[in-house]
Amino acid sequence: MSESSGKSTSRRGFLKNTGKIASATAMAAGLAPHVYAAENNTIKVALVGCGGRGSGAAVNALSVENGPVKLVAMGDVFDERLARTYKVLSEQFPDKDKMDVPEDRTFSGFDAYKNVMDCLDPGDVVAFATPPAFRWPYFEYALEKGLNVFMAKPVPVAGPSPRRMLPLGERAGAKNLKVGVGLMCRHCDARLELFDRIQNGEIGEVLSLRAYRMHGPVGYFSSPPRPEGISELRYQIQRFHSFLWASGGAYSDFYIHNIDECCWMKDGWPVKAQGMGGRFNRGDSQDQNFDNYTVEYSFGDDTSLVLYGRCIDGCYDEFASYVHGSKGSAVISTSSHTPARCRIYKSQDIDNEADLVWAYPQPERNPYQTEWDDLIDAIRQDKPYNEVKRGAEASLVTSMGRMAAHNGQVVTFDEILNLDHEFAPDVGELTENSPAPLQAGPDGRYPFPEPGVKFLEY
């Protein structure tokens, strides 16, 4: 599954053109009829993808306090996942004013996403918490139905997907639909204030950034050999973190938040990346991940971000992001994504409390909830709200670092943007009987990246 690149679109042109799209979209939105701007009416929500992220998104949606919201339909490829999440949500929200999902509005299978959205009216909200590979075809169907959308990150995995998502985002704007992307750190009050302070020069000129997500294996990071009784396709969807076509692997799915929050504080996207990584503790796992990554992103002005990612038990753990400036330093996040506990120091020594000059007061609002509050408020108040472009760019930059580590090469923004290869070009057409986009080799193992062997990404 090789990847090639063209030169038809440059980073500057990409950002310039998407800026024009955003402006045109805003104008079109101003002319479009209001799809939904009621303050007292109930907003109906449907959930596609009932794993942990899906149940979390549903809880956040039903916890919005700026007007009535209720869940009316649910769907997943897997019956058992649908049943489990339905039970959890029904116990947490026993009132039918919140949880109104009768059996005939629960769907399983590969066409569940259409059945779920068919239960909604134009202006309602559908939440996508499926493996990222399915994001663009599901989004396309939502636009046909006139639905507002919340989609988990990352948005595209690699290849042509970003170039698909941008015009779909434009269509959403032209229809006056609101779209939220699950990069919840951007909705964090602490980080918002830190960004303003950095842009106002409180740590001087930004010189470098560091990000760490180092801990033991999480989620379906590893995959044992496929057991009997499950198809190859279902096995790979069930363990989507293990397969590049489904999620971009651990790198794209786990590290995007750290990368995005650092690029936000820098107020720009990097122009290239180079990195390394390897597979040292995979055992009999059938996945495609490295278990450690070190990637340097360059912004084109001698500023760089270095990401350290590791999923190995028994090693030093850290989960944080930092920025260093000519006058001091700052903590973007500490020990997971929330609470951020943003701080500024007058030196580069973040362990020296005597140098602390500012810290965001605790406790913080939960950004997972805030992003839903903001989306529903935008729907009710008919405010411009479209995070597709930023979500696509963050996903693109994340894929750039992953590809650099997997190939052992410098990868530029232009190259990752113009990739022609697509892991799963017909992902929107998959059915129960479809072959999986990735096939195991004669030895029963799936191909995995081999830096220096050849310039491709499996």
HUCOR-V285392 format. One record per residue. N is the residue number from 1. PSI is psi in whole degrees, -180 to 180 (* if undefined). OMEGA is omega in whole degrees, 0 to 359 (999 if undefined). NEAR is the number of other C-alpha atoms within 8 Angstrom. Layout:
n:N psi:PSI omega:OMEGA near:NEAR
n:N psi:PSI omega:OMEGA near:NEAR
This chain:
n:1 psi:77 omega:186 near:7
n:2 psi:159 omega:178 near:8
n:3 psi:134 omega:175 near:11
n:4 psi:165 omega:182 near:8
n:5 psi:155 omega:176 near:10
n:6 psi:-175 omega:182 near:9
n:7 psi:27 omega:186 near:8
n:8 psi:-21 omega:183 near:5
n:9 psi:128 omega:178 near:10
n:10 psi:163 omega:177 near:9
n:11 psi:-46 omega:181 near:10
n:12 psi:-44 omega:179 near:6
n:13 psi:-38 omega:179 near:8
n:14 psi:-50 omega:181 near:9
n:15 psi:-37 omega:179 near:8
n:16 psi:-47 omega:183 near:8
n:17 psi:-39 omega:179 near:8
n:18 psi:-28 omega:173 near:10
n:19 psi:-41 omega:176 near:8
n:20 psi:-41 omega:179 near:8
n:21 psi:-44 omega:181 near:9
n:22 psi:-42 omega:180 near:9
n:23 psi:-45 omega:180 near:8
n:24 psi:-38 omega:179 near:8
n:25 psi:-42 omega:179 near:12
n:26 psi:-41 omega:178 near:11
n:27 psi:-43 omega:180 near:8
n:28 psi:-38 omega:180 near:12
n:29 psi:-35 omega:179 near:13
n:30 psi:-27 omega:180 near:7
n:31 psi:-19 omega:184 near:6
n:32 psi:151 omega:176 near:9
n:33 psi:151 omega:178 near:7
n:34 psi:120 omega:180 near:7
n:35 psi:-42 omega:181 near:9
n:36 psi:117 omega:179 near:9
n:37 psi:37 omega:182 near:9
n:38 psi:142 omega:181 near:7
n:39 psi:-24 omega:186 near:7
n:40 psi:-16 omega:181 near:6
n:41 psi:151 omega:178 near:7
n:42 psi:132 omega:174 near:8
n:43 psi:125 omega:179 near:9
n:44 psi:139 omega:181 near:11
n:45 psi:142 omega:174 near:15
n:46 psi:149 omega:184 near:14
n:47 psi:127 omega:174 near:16
n:48 psi:111 omega:184 near:16
n:49 psi:104 omega:191 near:12
n:50 psi:31 omega:173 near:16
n:51 psi:-160 omega:182 near:11
n:52 psi:-42 omega:180 near:6
n:53 psi:-36 omega:179 near:9
n:54 psi:-45 omega:179 near:15
n:55 psi:-37 omega:178 near:11
n:56 psi:-43 omega:179 near:8
n:57 psi:-40 omega:180 near:10
n:58 psi:-43 omega:178 near:12
n:59 psi:-45 omega:179 near:9
n:60 psi:-42 omega:179 near:11
n:61 psi:-44 omega:182 near:12
n:62 psi:-9 omega:179 near:10
n:63 psi:0 omega:176 near:7
n:64 psi:136 omega:186 near:13
n:65 psi:6 omega:183 near:6
n:66 psi:19 omega:178 near:7
n:67 psi:163 omega:184 near:9
n:68 psi:135 omega:178 near:12
n:69 psi:137 omega:175 near:13
n:70 psi:148 omega:177 near:14
n:71 psi:130 omega:186 near:14
n:72 psi:-12 omega:181 near:13
n:73 psi:150 omega:181 near:14
n:74 psi:148 omega:177 near:15
n:75 psi:151 omega:178 near:17
n:76 psi:157 omega:174 near:16
n:77 psi:-34 omega:187 near:9
n:78 psi:127 omega:178 near:8
n:79 psi:-46 omega:186 near:9
n:80 psi:-35 omega:178 near:6
n:81 psi:-41 omega:177 near:10
n:82 psi:-47 omega:182 near:15
n:83 psi:-41 omega:181 near:8
n:84 psi:-47 omega:181 near:8
n:85 psi:-37 omega:177 near:11
n:86 psi:-44 omega:180 near:8
n:87 psi:-45 omega:181 near:8
n:88 psi:-47 omega:182 near:8
n:89 psi:-38 omega:179 near:13
n:90 psi:-36 omega:178 near:9
n:91 psi:-36 omega:182 near:7
n:92 psi:-30 omega:181 near:6
n:93 psi:76 omega:184 near:9
n:94 psi:-19 omega:181 near:9
n:95 psi:130 omega:180 near:6
n:96 psi:-11 omega:172 near:8
n:97 psi:-18 omega:179 near:8
n:98 psi:-50 omega:186 near:12
n:99 psi:99 omega:183 near:13
n:100 psi:72 omega:184 near:10
n:101 psi:85 omega:176 near:11
n:102 psi:168 omega:185 near:8
n:103 psi:-35 omega:182 near:5
n:104 psi:1 omega:172 near:6
n:105 psi:26 omega:169 near:11
n:106 psi:136 omega:188 near:12
n:107 psi:143 omega:174 near:11
n:108 psi:161 omega:181 near:12
n:109 psi:180 omega:187 near:11
n:110 psi:-14 omega:175 near:10
n:111 psi:10 omega:182 near:8
n:112 psi:-35 omega:184 near:13
n:113 psi:-38 omega:178 near:11
n:114 psi:-43 omega:179 near:8
n:115 psi:-41 omega:179 near:10
n:116 psi:-49 omega:183 near:17
n:117 psi:-26 omega:177 near:11
n:118 psi:-15 omega:178 near:8
n:119 psi:-10 omega:185 near:9
n:120 psi:162 omega:173 near:12
n:121 psi:157 omega:176 near:9
n:122 psi:135 omega:181 near:8
n:123 psi:-12 omega:173 near:10
n:124 psi:-176 omega:187 near:12
n:125 psi:133 omega:171 near:13
n:126 psi:136 omega:179 near:14
n:127 psi:128 omega:179 near:15
n:128 psi:117 omega:177 near:14
n:129 psi:38 omega:178 near:15
n:130 psi:174 omega:169 near:12
n:131 psi:142 omega:187 near:10
n:132 psi:-27 omega:182 near:14
n:133 psi:-28 omega:184 near:12
n:134 psi:2 omega:188 near:11
n:135 psi:-49 omega:188 near:13
n:136 psi:-42 omega:179 near:12
n:137 psi:-34 omega:178 near:9
n:138 psi:-41 omega:178 near:11
n:139 psi:-41 omega:180 near:10
n:140 psi:-43 omega:179 near:9
n:141 psi:-37 omega:178 near:9
n:142 psi:-39 omega:179 near:13
n:143 psi:-38 omega:177 near:12
n:144 psi:-34 omega:182 near:7
n:145 psi:-5 omega:180 near:10
n:146 psi:38 omega:185 near:11
n:147 psi:143 omega:166 near:15
n:148 psi:155 omega:191 near:13
n:149 psi:139 omega:161 near:14
n:150 psi:129 omega:179 near:12
n:151 psi:136 omega:177 near:13
n:152 psi:162 omega:176 near:14
n:153 psi:166 omega:344 near:11
n:154 psi:167 omega:183 near:15
n:155 psi:-68 omega:171 near:16
n:156 psi:158 omega:179 near:14
n:157 psi:-48 omega:179 near:17
n:158 psi:175 omega:176 near:13
n:159 psi:-143 omega:185 near:14
n:160 psi:-10 omega:185 near:12
n:161 psi:-45 omega:178 near:11
n:162 psi:-36 omega:180 near:14
n:163 psi:-20 omega:172 near:8
n:164 psi:-42 omega:186 near:9
n:165 psi:-36 omega:183 near:14
n:166 psi:-49 omega:176 near:12
n:167 psi:-30 omega:175 near:8
n:168 psi:-38 omega:175 near:11
n:169 psi:-38 omega:177 near:11
n:170 psi:-43 omega:178 near:11
n:171 psi:-40 omega:178 near:10
n:172 psi:-43 omega:179 near:13
n:173 psi:-41 omega:180 near:14
n:174 psi:-29 omega:178 near:12
n:175 psi:1 omega:182 near:12
n:176 psi:35 omega:177 near:14
n:177 psi:149 omega:181 near:15
n:178 psi:138 omega:182 near:14
n:179 psi:121 omega:174 near:14
n:180 psi:143 omega:177 near:13
n:181 psi:135 omega:190 near:13
n:182 psi:43 omega:170 near:10
n:183 psi:74 omega:193 near:11
n:184 psi:-19 omega:179 near:11
n:185 psi:-29 omega:179 near:10
n:186 psi:-13 omega:179 near:8
n:187 psi:10 omega:182 near:11
n:188 psi:124 omega:181 near:13
n:189 psi:-41 omega:182 near:9
n:190 psi:-46 omega:180 near:11
n:191 psi:-36 omega:177 near:13
n:192 psi:-44 omega:179 near:10
n:193 psi:-39 omega:178 near:8
n:194 psi:-44 omega:178 near:11
n:195 psi:-47 omega:180 near:10
n:196 psi:-41 omega:181 near:8
n:197 psi:-40 omega:178 near:9
n:198 psi:-44 omega:179 near:11
n:199 psi:-26 omega:177 near:8
n:200 psi:3 omega:172 near:6
n:201 psi:17 omega:185 near:8
n:202 psi:-22 omega:173 near:9
n:203 psi:12 omega:181 near:16
n:204 psi:-155 omega:179 near:10
n:205 psi:133 omega:178 near:8
n:206 psi:126 omega:183 near:11
n:207 psi:-38 omega:182 near:11
n:208 psi:162 omega:178 near:10
n:209 psi:151 omega:178 near:12
n:210 psi:141 omega:176 near:12
n:211 psi:140 omega:183 near:15
n:212 psi:130 omega:164 near:12
n:213 psi:92 omega:186 near:13
n:214 psi:115 omega:181 near:13
n:215 psi:-175 omega:177 near:13
n:216 psi:173 omega:179 near:9
n:217 psi:142 omega:180 near:9
n:218 psi:158 omega:177 near:6
n:219 psi:-145 omega:177 near:5
n:220 psi:47 omega:179 near:9
n:221 psi:-38 omega:178 near:12
n:222 psi:152 omega:179 near:11
n:223 psi:119 omega:174 near:11
n:224 psi:167 omega:178 near:7
n:225 psi:144 omega:183 near:7
n:226 psi:127 omega:179 near:8
n:227 psi:167 omega:174 near:5
n:228 psi:151 omega:173 near:4
n:229 psi:2 omega:177 near:4
n:230 psi:137 omega:182 near:8
n:231 psi:160 omega:178 near:6
n:232 psi:-44 omega:181 near:9
n:233 psi:-48 omega:180 near:11
n:234 psi:-37 omega:178 near:8
n:235 psi:-44 omega:182 near:10
n:236 psi:-36 omega:176 near:12
n:237 psi:-41 omega:179 near:9
n:238 psi:-37 omega:183 near:6
n:239 psi:52 omega:190 near:11
n:240 psi:-26 omega:177 near:13
n:241 psi:-21 omega:185 near:15
n:242 psi:-12 omega:189 near:17
n:243 psi:130 omega:186 near:14
n:244 psi:-37 omega:183 near:13
n:245 psi:-34 omega:186 near:12
n:246 psi:-33 omega:189 near:15
n:247 psi:-10 omega:193 near:17
n:248 psi:5 omega:179 near:14
n:249 psi:-173 omega:182 near:15
n:250 psi:-37 omega:184 near:12
n:251 psi:-55 omega:183 near:12
n:252 psi:-39 omega:186 near:15
n:253 psi:-36 omega:184 near:12
n:254 psi:-38 omega:194 near:7
n:255 psi:-5 omega:185 near:12
n:256 psi:-35 omega:181 near:13
n:257 psi:-47 omega:179 near:10
n:258 psi:-42 omega:179 near:12
n:259 psi:-45 omega:183 near:12
n:260 psi:-44 omega:182 near:10
n:261 psi:-32 omega:177 near:11
n:262 psi:-44 omega:178 near:16
n:263 psi:-33 omega:176 near:11
n:264 psi:-48 omega:181 near:9
n:265 psi:-32 omega:175 near:10
n:266 psi:-21 omega:181 near:8
n:267 psi:43 omega:178 near:6
n:268 psi:164 omega:177 near:7
n:269 psi:145 omega:179 near:8
n:270 psi:158 omega:182 near:12
n:271 psi:-17 omega:179 near:12
n:272 psi:168 omega:179 near:12
n:273 psi:149 omega:170 near:15
n:274 psi:146 omega:184 near:14
n:275 psi:-176 omega:181 near:14
n:276 psi:167 omega:178 near:11
n:277 psi:-179 omega:181 near:11
n:278 psi:173 omega:179 near:8
n:279 psi:109 omega:184 near:9
n:280 psi:-27 omega:187 near:6
n:281 psi:50 omega:185 near:6
n:282 psi:-18 omega:180 near:8
n:283 psi:-130 omega:179 near:4
n:284 psi:16 omega:182 near:6
n:285 psi:142 omega:182 near:9
n:286 psi:18 omega:185 near:11
n:287 psi:178 omega:179 near:11
n:288 psi:9 omega:185 near:13
n:289 psi:151 omega:157 near:13
n:290 psi:155 omega:174 near:9
n:291 psi:1 omega:170 near:13
n:292 psi:145 omega:181 near:12
n:293 psi:142 omega:167 near:14
n:294 psi:118 omega:185 near:12
n:295 psi:132 omega:175 near:14
n:296 psi:120 omega:175 near:12
n:297 psi:133 omega:179 near:13
n:298 psi:135 omega:184 near:13
n:299 psi:-2 omega:178 near:12
n:300 psi:3 omega:180 near:7
n:301 psi:31 omega:183 near:5
n:302 psi:8 omega:174 near:7
n:303 psi:142 omega:180 near:10
n:304 psi:156 omega:172 near:11
n:305 psi:128 omega:176 near:12
n:306 psi:123 omega:178 near:11
n:307 psi:132 omega:175 near:12
n:308 psi:116 omega:179 near:13
n:309 psi:136 omega:179 near:12
n:310 psi:137 omega:175 near:11
n:311 psi:75 omega:182 near:11
n:312 psi:128 omega:176 near:12
n:313 psi:153 omega:173 near:7
n:314 psi:11 omega:180 near:5
n:315 psi:171 omega:176 near:6
n:316 psi:132 omega:181 near:6
n:317 psi:141 omega:171 near:7
n:318 psi:143 omega:182 near:9
n:319 psi:88 omega:189 near:12
n:320 psi:167 omega:176 near:15
n:321 psi:143 omega:184 near:14
n:322 psi:154 omega:175 near:13
n:323 psi:137 omega:182 near:15
n:324 psi:134 omega:180 near:13
n:325 psi:176 omega:183 near:12
n:326 psi:-17 omega:181 near:9
n:327 psi:-4 omega:183 near:10
n:328 psi:-164 omega:183 near:14
n:329 psi:169 omega:181 near:16
n:330 psi:149 omega:172 near:13
n:331 psi:120 omega:178 near:14
n:332 psi:-43 omega:178 near:16
n:333 psi:154 omega:182 near:14
n:334 psi:127 omega:171 near:14
n:335 psi:73 omega:180 near:9
n:336 psi:-178 omega:187 near:9
n:337 psi:-26 omega:182 near:10
n:338 psi:139 omega:355 near:10
n:339 psi:152 omega:184 near:10
n:340 psi:-39 omega:184 near:13
n:341 psi:51 omega:181 near:14
n:342 psi:141 omega:181 near:14
n:343 psi:157 omega:175 near:13
n:344 psi:137 omega:179 near:13
n:345 psi:151 omega:180 near:15
n:346 psi:0 omega:177 near:11
n:347 psi:-172 omega:176 near:9
n:348 psi:5 omega:184 near:8
n:349 psi:94 omega:184 near:8
n:350 psi:-5 omega:176 near:12
n:351 psi:-4 omega:182 near:4
n:352 psi:99 omega:183 near:7
n:353 psi:-20 omega:178 near:6
n:354 psi:-22 omega:180 near:4
n:355 psi:3 omega:180 near:10
n:356 psi:127 omega:180 near:12
n:357 psi:-18 omega:178 near:8
n:358 psi:142 omega:174 near:7
n:359 psi:137 omega:179 near:9
n:360 psi:132 omega:183 near:8
n:361 psi:144 omega:179 near:6
n:362 psi:156 omega:357 near:5
n:363 psi:163 omega:178 near:5
n:364 psi:154 omega:170 near:8
n:365 psi:148 omega:181 near:8
n:366 psi:117 omega:183 near:9
n:367 psi:-24 omega:175 near:12
n:368 psi:-36 omega:177 near:8
n:369 psi:-39 omega:184 near:12
n:370 psi:-38 omega:181 near:12
n:371 psi:-33 omega:175 near:12
n:372 psi:-39 omega:175 near:11
n:373 psi:-44 omega:182 near:12
n:374 psi:-42 omega:180 near:8
n:375 psi:-49 omega:182 near:12
n:376 psi:-37 omega:177 near:10
n:377 psi:-41 omega:178 near:11
n:378 psi:-37 omega:177 near:12
n:379 psi:-47 omega:183 near:11
n:380 psi:-40 omega:184 near:11
n:381 psi:-1 omega:181 near:9
n:382 psi:51 omega:177 near:10
n:383 psi:150 omega:174 near:8
n:384 psi:132 omega:183 near:9
n:385 psi:102 omega:182 near:10
n:386 psi:104 omega:184 near:12
n:387 psi:14 omega:184 near:9
n:388 psi:-49 omega:184 near:13
n:389 psi:-50 omega:181 near:11
n:390 psi:-39 omega:178 near:7
n:391 psi:-40 omega:178 near:13
n:392 psi:-41 omega:180 near:14
n:393 psi:-44 omega:179 near:9
n:394 psi:-40 omega:178 near:12
n:395 psi:-38 omega:180 near:15
n:396 psi:-46 omega:179 near:14
n:397 psi:-39 omega:177 near:11
n:398 psi:-45 omega:178 near:13
n:399 psi:-34 omega:179 near:13
n:400 psi:-44 omega:179 near:14
n:401 psi:-39 omega:178 near:15
n:402 psi:-45 omega:181 near:10
n:403 psi:-37 omega:178 near:10
n:404 psi:-43 omega:180 near:16
n:405 psi:-40 omega:183 near:16
n:406 psi:-31 omega:182 near:12
n:407 psi:-15 omega:184 near:14
n:408 psi:30 omega:182 near:11
n:409 psi:162 omega:168 near:9
n:410 psi:129 omega:178 near:9
n:411 psi:128 omega:181 near:13
n:412 psi:164 omega:176 near:10
n:413 psi:-42 omega:180 near:13
n:414 psi:-42 omega:182 near:11
n:415 psi:-46 omega:182 near:11
n:416 psi:-33 omega:178 near:14
n:417 psi:-36 omega:187 near:13
n:418 psi:12 omega:178 near:13
n:419 psi:134 omega:177 near:14
n:420 psi:-30 omega:183 near:10
n:421 psi:141 omega:176 near:11
n:422 psi:131 omega:182 near:11
n:423 psi:-45 omega:186 near:10
n:424 psi:78 omega:187 near:8
n:425 psi:-25 omega:182 near:5
n:426 psi:33 omega:186 near:6
n:427 psi:-32 omega:180 near:9
n:428 psi:-12 omega:182 near:7
n:429 psi:5 omega:181 near:5
n:430 psi:139 omega:177 near:9
n:431 psi:179 omega:180 near:7
n:432 psi:-32 omega:185 near:7
n:433 psi:6 omega:181 near:5
n:434 psi:147 omega:171 near:7
n:435 psi:153 omega:178 near:6
n:436 psi:146 omega:178 near:8
n:437 psi:-25 omega:179 near:8
n:438 psi:134 omega:179 near:6
n:439 psi:144 omega:177 near:6
n:440 psi:156 omega:178 near:9
n:441 psi:-179 omega:180 near:8
n:442 psi:-26 omega:180 near:5
n:443 psi:3 omega:179 near:5
n:444 psi:1 omega:181 near:6
n:445 psi:151 omega:178 near:8
n:446 psi:148 omega:177 near:11
n:447 psi:146 omega:177 near:8
n:448 psi:161 omega:184 near:8
n:449 psi:141 omega:179 near:11
n:450 psi:88 omega:182 near:8
n:451 psi:138 omega:177 near:10
n:452 psi:-13 omega:181 near:7
n:453 psi:-50 omega:177 near:5
n:454 psi:155 omega:185 near:7
n:455 psi:83 omega:175 near:9
n:456 psi:168 omega:180 near:10
n:457 psi:124 omega:184 near:10
n:458 psi:* omega:999 near:9
